[in-house]
Amino acid sequence: MPRLFLILPALLLLSLAACQREGPAERAGRSLDKAGQTVRDTVDPPKGPAERLGRSVDRTIN
């Protein structure tokens, strides 16, 4: 049990230390995703206000 109290904070600190700023590959990937979404909206536009709202919510979450 005492080991658990040592391991959990260590894992928490390691997981927080792993969060770094995004690099150029991640930024390029994000711009490709946005371009794909733009193409999708051009080829297959939202059919109504609910679908338009759903797509905007998806973009906000992701």
C-alpha positions, -999 to 999 in steps of 0.1 A, spaced: 0 0 0 27 25 8 43 18 -26 11 28 -43 13 62 -26 47 66 -42 39 52 -76 8 72 -83 23 107 -78 53 97 -98 31 86 -127 11 118 -124 43 139 -126 56 119 -156 23 123 -175 23 160 -169 60 163 -179 52 145 -212 28 173 -222 48 197 -243 40 223 -269 31 209 -303 57 206 -329 57 214 -366 44 180 -376 14 183 -353 7 218 -367 9 205 -402 -14 176 -393 -39 200 -379 -39 222 -410 -44 191 -432 -74 181 -410 -89 216 -415 -83 214 -452 -100 180 -453 -130 194 -434 -133 223 -458 -132 199 -488 -159 178 -471 -181 208 -465 -177 218 -502 -184 184 -516 -211 174 -491 -225 205 -475 -245 202 -443 -282 195 -451 -297 216 -424 -291 237 -393 -288 207 -370 -261 190 -392 -243 224 -395 -243 227 -357 -231 192 -352 -202 197 -375 -192 229 -357 -194 211 -324 -172 183 -337 -146 209 -349 -147 226 -315 -142 194 -296 -115 180 -319 
